[in-house]
Amino acid sequence: MCDLHQIFCRETGSEETLDDFYFWGELLIHDFDDIDKNLVDASQLFANLNELKQILEENDYLTSVQEDAPQKFFQNFSVENRTAVKEKFLSLWDKLGTIYHTYRSTLRQQGIAYEGMLYREVVKNLRVEDLEYDTYVFVGFNVLNKVESKLFTWLQENSRAIFYWDYDKFYTDSLHHEAGHFLRQNLTNFPSELSEEHFNVLHRPKEMFYIAAPTENAQARYLNQWITNHMDGKEKENVVVLCNEALLSPVLHSIPESVENINITMGYPLNQTPVYSFINALTDLHITGYNPNTGRYYYKQVKNVLNHPYTQQLCSEAPQLLRYLTEKNRFYPLPSELKKRAVARPYFYPTYFRRGALHLPE
């Protein structure tokens, strides 16, 4: 993002700060990612709008529907309809091609890349002799971009790929069911290793249970009892679907010990992890919990750090230090009295937080 901001400002003459640019920078990187994943010629895509209009007018290969969208666009951007915002858009559009190529060149020199750029480089340099494995297995893809399609086709032609698709005949049998559109394409182009009989689940009878619970956590707690009464050791035939990913932690703690094998196939927000809250507590301690004018800490922020499970796991002295501060009414403790305890030394050095970065000792 920092590299893109510098290139953007240099090419457009903009003076906006990184904070102001960040939102637009994310959109640009997302667009560049789409360009590369779909193997688009960026030079043609970001062609001068006047040249593009001329190309559209001189070619008769577009259908009436396809012609309609660009004609409306150019009508909207005609001279009489231009505003300051539209003028800025037009001037930016002419620079996007240069920004795109300069950005990629800058990243390549550093040996880094965004995802789409990496995808494009891979399919551009495919060679059979570079393949590390004899067979590559692709499982559960759906909508394929052009890079993925090209890679799949290339590996298939070289007898190096097999495919497993996650679908049900309920969606693929009907040509009018839009959910099966891409699945039908994938099954045609890259046939599945499994026969159709394995994918006829939705037509089978279902056994469903409705359980009333006052809260989501109560649902999670009830899971222990339900699994104990209904699973009967058939772990592979049961799945727990969470509508709220925040319930993952209480659900995991509710699974009985009799369940030996668990497969978790979902993400988990970083801001709900103990690591996040620990770093957040330390950062808050040094940003708002320390007064440089008095050279003292605030009890609230100190308490949050000492109460954290990670602090108490790292050193058993944390509860004793917190009890001392509470009993002595030390609402504004000095760094010197906090650093007397070994547990506090890594955390209570005001100089560790400077210039917006937290510097912890090794």
Residue pairs with C-beta under 8 A, 6 or more apart in sequence:
1 18
1 22
1 25
1 26
1 29
2 18
3 103
3 106
3 107
3 110
4 25
4 28
4 29
4 99
4 103
5 18
5 21
5 22
5 25
7 99
7 102
7 103
7 106
8 14
8 21
8 25
8 28
8 99
9 15
9 16
9 21
11 95
11 98
11 99
11 102
12 91
12 92
12 95
12 99
14 21
28 96
28 99
29 114
32 100
32 103
32 104
32 114
32 116
32 117
33 114
33 115
33 116
33 117
34 40
34 116
35 42
35 45
35 100
35 116
36 116
36 117
36 119
36 120
36 147
37 115
37 116
37 119
37 120
37 145
37 146
37 147
37 148
38 145
38 146
38 147
39 120
39 123
39 146
39 147
39 150
42 97
42 100
42 101
43 97
43 101
45 97
46 93
46 94
46 96
46 97
46 100
47 55
47 97
48 94
49 74
49 77
49 90
49 93
49 94
52 70
53 70
53 74
56 62
56 67
56 70
56 71
75 81
76 86
77 86
77 89
77 90
82 90
104 113
104 117
107 113
107 114
107 117
113 121
116 147
119 145
119 147
119 148
120 147
122 147
122 151
123 147
123 150
123 151
123 154
126 151
126 154
128 158
128 160
131 160
133 160
134 160
135 160
135 161
135 162
136 155
136 160
136 161
136 162
137 161
137 162
137 163
137 164
138 152
138 161
138 162
138 163
138 164
138 190
139 163
139 164
139 166
140 164
140 165
140 166
141 148
141 165
141 186
142 166
142 182
142 183
142 186
143 182
144 152
144 182
144 186
149 189
152 161
152 163
152 189
152 190
153 189
155 161
156 190
161 190
162 193
163 186
163 190
163 191
163 192
163 193
164 192
164 193
164 194
165 183
165 186
165 187
165 192
167 180
167 183
167 187
167 199
168 199
168 200
168 201
168 202
169 196
169 199
169 200
169 202
169 203
170 177
170 202
170 203
171 177
171 179
171 180
171 183
172 180
172 183
172 184
172 187
172 199
173 180
174 180
175 184
209 226
211 219
211 222
211 226
213 219
213 222
216 244
216 247
217 247
217 250
219 247
220 247
220 250
220 251
220 253
220 254
221 250
221 254
222 254
223 240
223 251
223 254
223 255
224 254
224 255
224 256
227 238
227 255
227 256
227 258
227 259
228 256
228 258
230 238
231 238
231 259
233 258
235 259
235 260
235 261
235 262
236 261
240 251
242 248
242 251
242 266
245 266
245 267
245 268
245 269
246 269
246 272
248 264
248 266
248 268
249 272
252 262
252 264
255 262
270 276
274 308
274 309
274 310
275 310
277 308
278 308
278 310
278 311
279 358
281 301
281 304
281 305
281 308
282 305
282 347
282 358
282 360
283 353
283 358
284 301
284 304
285 297
285 301
285 302
285 304
285 305
285 347
285 348
286 350
286 352
286 353
286 358
287 353
288 298
288 301
289 297
289 298
289 300
289 301
289 302
290 296
290 297
290 298
290 301
290 350
290 353
291 297
291 298
291 332
292 350
294 332
295 334
295 335
295 350
296 332
296 333
296 334
296 335
297 332
297 333
297 334
297 335
297 338
297 348
298 331
298 332
299 325
299 330
299 331
299 332
299 333
302 322
302 325
302 333
302 338
302 348
303 322
303 325
305 311
305 347
306 312
306 318
306 319
306 321
306 322
306 343
306 344
307 318
307 322
311 318
311 343
311 347
312 318
312 319
314 343
315 341
315 342
315 343
317 341
317 342
317 343
318 343
320 341
321 338
321 341
321 343
321 344
324 330
325 333
330 337
335 348
335 349
335 350
338 344
338 347
338 348
339 345
339 348
339 349
345 361
346 360
346 361
349 361
352 358
352 359
352 360
352 361
353 359
